Amino acid sequence: MRSLALAATVALAASVPVSAATVSNTWQAKIGTAGANGTAQVQAFGSGTGSVVLKLAKLKSSTLMAVVISKGTCSSVGSTVATLASIKTSSTGSASRTSALTVA
């Protein structure tokens, strides 16, 4: 099983949400050299929930990959913040998914 790590620097910002669906923070990371394998985007909503959007390509076909959110940067990955369900690439090596995040 291969591992796919999204390195996200955790930064908190004070904001007053207009509604529960208001995006308060967004982080985006390129996956692979210069984003050759896609992107991962984490959105935090004012309600304390959020989402992770994965758009992957040019990976090994039909492969199950672990998905984790980590503190730090791509060059210096820190501790794991969250472990999400694994994602499986298609026969062409692509995959996409949106996962909900909760306070828990």
Phi, psi and chi 1 to 4 in degrees:
 res  aa     phi    psi   chi1   chi2   chi3   chi4
   1 MET       -  128.9 -175.6 -175.6  -57.6      -
   2 ARG   -88.1  160.4  -62.4 -177.7  143.9 -145.6
   3 SER  -115.9  135.4  176.5      -      -      -
   4 LEU  -116.6  114.1  172.3   67.3      -      -
   5 ALA  -111.8  131.7      -      -      -      -
   6 LEU  -103.2  115.0  163.8   63.3      -      -
   7 ALA   -91.5  117.5      -      -      -      -
   8 ALA  -126.6  121.3      -      -      -      -
   9 THR   -73.2  123.2  -57.6      -      -      -
  10 VAL   -84.4  118.4  177.1      -      -      -
  11 ALA  -130.5  132.2      -      -      -      -
  12 LEU  -105.8  136.4  -60.3  175.8      -      -
  13 ALA  -130.8  138.0      -      -      -      -
  14 ALA   -78.0  133.0      -      -      -      -
  15 SER  -151.5  153.2   64.9      -      -      -
  16 VAL  -107.5  110.7  178.3      -      -      -
  17 PRO   -71.6  142.6   24.0  -30.7      -      -
  18 VAL   -77.8  -37.6  173.8      -      -      -
  19 SER  -148.9  172.1   71.9      -      -      -
  20 ALA   -63.4  -23.2      -      -      -      -
  21 ALA   -93.1    4.7      -      -      -      -
  22 THR   -70.7  127.0  -59.4      -      -      -
  23 VAL   -75.5  123.8  175.2      -      -      -
  24 SER   -99.2  -28.0   60.7      -      -      -
  25 ASN  -151.2  147.1  -74.4  -56.2      -      -
  26 THR  -137.4  134.7  -59.6      -      -      -
  27 TRP  -125.0  137.6  -62.5  -90.1      -      -
  28 GLN  -130.1  139.4 -175.4  157.6  -29.8      -
  29 ALA  -130.4  139.4      -      -      -      -
  30 LYS   -83.2  141.0  -67.4  178.9 -179.4  177.7
  31 ILE  -109.6  126.3  -61.3  172.4      -      -
  32 GLY    87.3  170.7      -      -      -      -
  33 THR   -58.6  117.7  -54.5      -      -      -
  34 ALA    54.7   29.8      -      -      -      -
  35 GLY    78.5   18.2      -      -      -      -
  36 ALA   -60.0  -24.1      -      -      -      -
  37 ASN  -106.9    7.9  -62.7  112.0      -      -
  38 GLY   120.1 -159.8      -      -      -      -
  39 THR  -139.8  158.9   58.7      -      -      -
  40 ALA  -132.6  134.4      -      -      -      -
  41 GLN  -128.6  130.4 -177.4 -178.7   63.5      -
  42 VAL  -111.4  128.6  176.8      -      -      -
  43 GLN  -119.7  134.8  -71.6 -172.5  -38.8      -
  44 ALA  -110.2  133.2      -      -      -      -
  45 PHE  -102.9  156.7  -56.9  115.7      -      -
  46 GLY   -58.4  -21.5      -      -      -      -
  47 SER   -77.0   -9.4   62.7      -      -      -
  48 GLY    95.9   -1.9      -      -      -      -
  49 THR   -98.6 -177.1   61.8      -      -      -
  50 GLY  -173.7 -168.3      -      -      -      -
  51 SER  -151.0  157.3   66.4      -      -      -
  52 VAL  -123.8  123.3  175.2      -      -      -
  53 VAL  -110.9  119.3  179.4      -      -      -
  54 LEU  -109.2  131.3  -62.7  173.0      -      -
  55 LYS  -131.8  106.6  -64.9 -179.4 -178.5  176.7
  56 LEU  -119.3  149.5  -52.3  171.6      -      -
  57 ALA  -154.6  164.2      -      -      -      -
  58 LYS    58.8   34.3  -58.2  177.1 -171.9  172.7
  59 LEU  -105.9  173.4  -62.6  169.2      -      -
  60 LYS   -60.8  134.7 -173.2  174.2  179.6 -177.9
  61 SER   -68.8  148.7   65.2      -      -      -
  62 SER    47.8   48.7  -57.1      -      -      -
  63 THR  -118.9  133.5  -59.3      -      -      -
  64 LEU   -85.0  127.0 -169.2   62.6      -      -
  65 MET  -124.8  136.6  -57.6  177.4   77.6      -
  66 ALA   -72.5  148.4      -      -      -      -
  67 VAL  -125.9  120.4  179.2      -      -      -
  68 VAL  -132.1  151.8  -61.4      -      -      -
  69 ILE  -109.3  126.6  -60.8  174.1      -      -
  70 SER  -123.6  153.9  -57.7      -      -      -
  71 LYS   -74.9  160.8  -70.5 -177.1 -178.9 -179.0
  72 GLY   103.5 -152.3      -      -      -      -
  73 THR  -128.6  173.7   64.8      -      -      -
  74 CYS   -62.0  -36.8  -68.4      -      -      -
  75 SER   -82.7  -16.7   60.1      -      -      -
  76 SER  -143.2   77.3  179.9      -      -      -
  77 VAL   -71.7  131.5  178.9      -      -      -
  78 GLY   -98.9 -152.6      -      -      -      -
  79 SER   -69.3  155.4   61.0      -      -      -
  80 THR   -76.4  129.5  -62.2      -      -      -
  81 VAL   -91.1  -42.1  174.3      -      -      -
  82 ALA  -152.0  146.2      -      -      -      -
  83 THR  -113.6  124.0  -59.2      -      -      -
  84 LEU  -104.8  170.8  -55.9  176.3      -      -
  85 ALA   -59.8  144.1      -      -      -      -
  86 SER   -62.5  158.8  -63.4      -      -      -
  87 ILE  -123.0  141.4 -168.3  168.4      -      -
  88 LYS  -110.4  130.7 -173.6  170.3 -177.0  174.9
  89 THR   -77.0  155.6   59.1      -      -      -
  90 SER   -77.9 -178.7   68.8      -      -      -
  91 SER   -65.4  -17.7   60.6      -      -      -
  92 THR   -98.8    1.0   61.8      -      -      -
  93 GLY    85.9   19.5      -      -      -      -
  94 SER  -114.7  161.7   64.1      -      -      -
  95 ALA  -162.8  149.7      -      -      -      -
  96 SER  -148.9  146.8   62.2      -      -      -
  97 ARG  -165.7  147.9  179.5  177.3   72.5 -158.0
  98 THR  -115.9  125.6  -60.9      -      -      -
  99 SER  -114.9  135.4  -60.9      -      -      -
 100 ALA   -78.9  145.3      -      -      -      -
 101 LEU  -116.2  142.2  -61.8  174.8      -      -
 102 THR  -122.8  170.5   63.7      -      -      -
 103 VAL   -61.1  -37.1  175.2      -      -      -
 104 ALA   -63.7      -      -      -      -      -
